[in-house]
Amino acid sequence: MFLQRSAITAARRVAARPAVARTFVTSVARRDATRPATPSEQAAALAGTAEKKVGSYKVLKGTSIDNDAVDNLNGAPRNLEIQAEEDLFGPGAAPGTVPTDLEQSTGLERLEILGKMEGVDIFDMRPLDATRLGTMKDPIMVRSAGEEQFAGCTGFPADSHGVNWLGLTRERPIERCPECGSVYKMDYVGPEDDHHHHHPPEFEEPKTFADYIKPEYRYK
């Protein structure tokens, strides 16, 4: 009996709380708000500004930019604010704030982020041509900015066999798929000299039968 009265008294002292913490009017208004359509507008919305150019640093201009010219910064087209590697440095974050990738990224990472904001595929991540079978006279070209590039072949027609990874290098730019026979060739678009001191590999690559084939027989 005394316990029942104590429970009733305690219940009366508790402040009444509404069943809904927020009205439905604001929810409807937020749902009907216009959403950003382009990558630039999305980045501006995340940054809390109405300007499409987020920040005072250099960005890509336009949406129709030649990927070949973008990869080669020294020969960048005139419609780019980025003309050299020195332009790929962010301004950093304001004191007392946590920097974002857009504010602190540099180099190729920054170029990729700026390209995504403008809808430009900087590294051309489209799948390789699978509408034909590569031959020695007309191989399937694989663009590469490095000394080594791996290409995955799924056969012709596409997905006719499992993925076979082929290693392409500047010394051996042509490789043939051992299952379907499709030929791939590296299209090197990187710098001729990267001004870095290269050390010899710690472990020498193991020899295979391909190392003992005469050069004139390699690509026949």
N, C-alpha and C positions, 0 to 999 in steps of 0.2 A: 504494500500500500504506500509506504513512504517512498519506495523506489519509483513507483508510478508517478507520484506527485513531483519528484525531482526531475524526471524526464520531461514532464509537461512544462515545468518552469524553465528548464534549459532550452526547450524548443521555442518558447515565447521570446527568449532573449536573443536568439539568432536573427540577424538581419535578413530580410527577405531579398532573394536574388532573382532577377528576371530569367525566364526560361531560355530566351534568345539573347545572346550577348551583343549582337549587332542587328540593326534593322535590315530588312530586305531591300530597301530603296537603294542603299549604297552598293549592294551586291549587283542589282540590275544595272546600275549606272556603270560599274566597272566592267560588266560583261559586254555592254553596248559600246564601249570605248573603241576607237579605231586602233587597229594594230599596225605596227610597222611592217611594210612589205619587203623592202630591199634590205640587203645586209648592212648598208650604211645607216639606214633608219633604225634598224635593230640595235646597232652599236651606239647610236646617239641616244636611244631610249634607255639603254642600260647605263649610260654615263649621266643621265638626267639633264640633257640639254636638247634643244630643238634643232641645233645645227647638225648637218650631216657630217661635217668635218669635225671630228672629236679631237679637241686639243689644238695647240699652235704649232705642231710639228708637221713634217712633210708627209704627205700621203700620195697614193696613186690617184690619178685623175682619169675620168672616163671609165667606160665599161668595155669598150672594144680595143683591147691592147694586144699587140702581137706577143705571143708567148716566147717566141725565139728572141725577140728584142728584150723582153723582161729578164730572161735568164742571163743574158750578157749585159751586165750593168754598164760596161764601158760604152756600149753602143745603144743605150736606151733611147727610145723615141722622144720627141720633143713634148709630147703630151704627158710626160711624167715629171713630177717634182723630184723624184729620186733619180739622180744621175750618177752617183758614185757610192762606194761603200761607206763614206763618211756620212751620208744621209740616213743610214740605217741605225741611228742611235736615238733612243727615246728620251724625253725630257725628264723622266723620273717622276716620282710621286711627291706630293706636297709634304712638308714636315709634319710628322705625327700621324700619317696615314699609311695604310698597307698598299704597296704598289700593285697594279694589275699587270697582266702580260702585255697589254697594249702600251703601258707606260715604261716598262723596264726591259722589254725584249730588244734584242739587237741582231744584226746580221741576217742570215737566211730565215730565222724564225720570225723576225719582224717583217721581212718582205712577204712571207706567207700570210701573216695575220692581216697586213694591209691589203693584200690581194683578196683575201676572203671578204673583207669589208666592202670591196668594190665589185665582188663577183667575178674575180679573175683567178683562173687556175694557174698559179705560178709554176708549179712543177709538172703540169700536164699529166695528171693521174688517170687519164682515160685508158681503158683497156687496149691491149695491142690489137692490131688488125687480125681478125680471125675469119675474114670473108674469103680468103684464098690460102693456098699453100705456098709458103716461101720457097724460092729456088735460088740457086747460086747466081743466076742472072738477075733475078728480081727478088732479093731477100726482104724479109719483114724488118723494118728499121726500128731500133730500140734506142731512144734518146738517153744519154747519160752525161752527167756533169762530173763524174768521178772516174778514177782509173779502172774501176771494176763495177760491173752491173750484172744483176741476176734477172733473167727473163723466165717466166713460167709459161710453158706450152701445154695447152689442153687439146691439141689436135685440130684437124680440119675434117668435117665441120667442128665448130666449137664444142667443147665438152665431150668429144668422142673418146677420150681416154683420160686417165688421171694426170695431175699436174706433174710435169717433168721440169725441174729447175736447171737452166743452162747458164753457165758462168761465162760472161763476156768481158774481155779485157782489151786494153789498147794494143797490146802486143798480139793478141788473138781475137780480133773483133768479130769473127764469124763462128757460129756454132750451129750444129744440126741436131734436131730432136731425134733421139735413138728409136723412138716408137713410130712416129708418123713421117719422119724425114723432112719436116719443115725447117727452113733455114732462116736464121736470125742474124742480123748484123748490127753492131754498135754504131750509133751516130753520136760521136763525141762532141758536146757543145760546151765543155768546160774550158778553163784557161789553159793555155799552152804551158805556162810556168806559174806555179802557185807560190814560189819564193819560200818554200819550207824545206828544211833540211830533213831528208828521208834517211832513216836508218835501215839497214838490211833486216830481213825477217829473222826472228829469233830461231825459228825452226824452218828448215828448207822444205819446200813443197815436195811430197813424195813423187817419184818418177812413175809414169805410166807408159803404155805402149804408144800413146800419142806423142810423147817426147822423142821417140826414135823414128818417126815417120819423116821422110824427106819433105822439105818445105814445098816442093812442087807437087807433091801428092796429097798435101793436107786438105786442100779445098777442092778436090775432084770427086 
